Amino acid sequence: GAVVSQHPSRVICKSGTSVKIECRSLDFQATTMFWYRQFPKQSLMLMATSNEGSKATYEQGVEKDKFLINHASLTLSTLTVTSAHPEDSSFYICSAMGEVGGAFSGANVLTFGAGSRLTVL
Amino acid sequence: AQKITQTQPGMFVQEKEAVTLDCTYDTSDQSYGLFWYKQPSSGEMIFLIYQGSYDEQNATEGRYSLNFQKARKSANLVISASQLGDSAMYFCAMRMDSSYKLIFGSGTRLLVRP
């Protein structure tokens, strides 16, 4: 089946530093990856859509310069939180979409990573 | 604009009983998909079931079934024979076939009582 690995699962950093989160599709090529943010006890909010080899498309209200997204290969997308502040503390989840074994399932199911919990002190 | 609404912030169910989690949606698109995900306390998103807008039959996956009423724009999840391990957050989500973006509802926290 399709597996998405997200790393790190937990990260604690100081205010003002940058943090990079990786999202890898392990057994399929992900042409599109999505990044979500989830505050405690709230729903997932879509931040951006990234397509391999092109610039990410950000949702309204998401700061492009704060959340840098790179999708340089068909198996890797990265989210960099730049100059992190305590209000950036959150749970970040990626999901990937692509062909598994040469064909989509009929459901076009997106595969999610396990998430990354960021705490900015 | 697309919107997903889950009106039950929390639900209780007795072990071995069935429970229905409500989900309504709003879209002007004709082609879309509806999903249910389970999120345990660990945070991972577990795919449960999918229903396409053109599917005439309600989707079923083991103990999960989706009660799809297109005219009412509802896609309720039915969990039969609840188990203690079913305790988690449940999210309904919608994807437009034109964009592939998933939009999530606010979620329902289900607690299964022994």
Interface residues (C-beta under 8 A of the other chain):
Chain A: T32 F34 Q38 Q42 S43 L44 M45 L46 T49 F91 I93 S95 M97 G106 A107 N108 V109 L110 T111 F112 A114 G115 R117
Chain B: G33 F35 Y37 S42 G43 E44 M45 F47 Y50 G52 F91 R95 Y100 K101 L102 I103 F104 G105 S106 G107
